[in-house]
């Protein structure tokens, strides 16, 4: 569904936002992620009504933007060079970068050996970033698959498949058909946070909502889910590279 910018007829708002219309929506909502504002609305709602809604929420939006901009300014800036470290399940992995004819990535304890290919024309840091990113995604898929299998088995539930992406606004999603999607960058977080995310999405196989019954299932899989949820809300923006 195409995105479009809403042109305000009154005095400009102190922030920009995107308008996303959907035939399935029945109400207007505002999403703020990484200091970006998205307004979602049904097709039948007039632009004037959307503008009025956004203006009524303007103070709240500005407060959220300031908060997220502060968080973004404190984000780690990883350099993909020999001797630098990147977290994996909350613990640092030191990059050891070499060049040989064939590229590869191998973990040895707390070190991640990244072998660049001498045949590539890419700068070494760019090549390292690609190789490390691919390794993290492969590890994430393997880990999340195993944890999802175990959690689903505990509930006696089944799912139709798993995919991983680096999504902007969600750490996970479970469709009504039982397809689960995870943000692979969750593996930068400590393992209990990964367990909470899996518990959350797998619980949606039984309850496709956030009702008390849903949270009861989450608690059965992850008793400390409240602490993990709070940690992810507070530190989730730092889980990226």
Buried (B, 14 or more C-beta within 10 A) or exposed (E): EEEEEBEBEEEEBEBEBBBBBEEEBEEBEBBBBEBBBBBBBBEEBEEEEBBEBBBEBEEEBBEBBEEBEEBEEEEEEBEBEBEBBBBBBBEEBBBBBEBEEEBEBEEEEEBBBBBBBEEBEEEBBEBBBBBBBEBBBEBBBEBBBEBBBEBBEEBEBEBEEBEBEEBEEEBBBBEEEBEBBBBBBBBBBBBBBBBBBBBBBBBBBBBEEEEEEBBEBBBBBBEEBEEBBEBBEEBBBBBEB
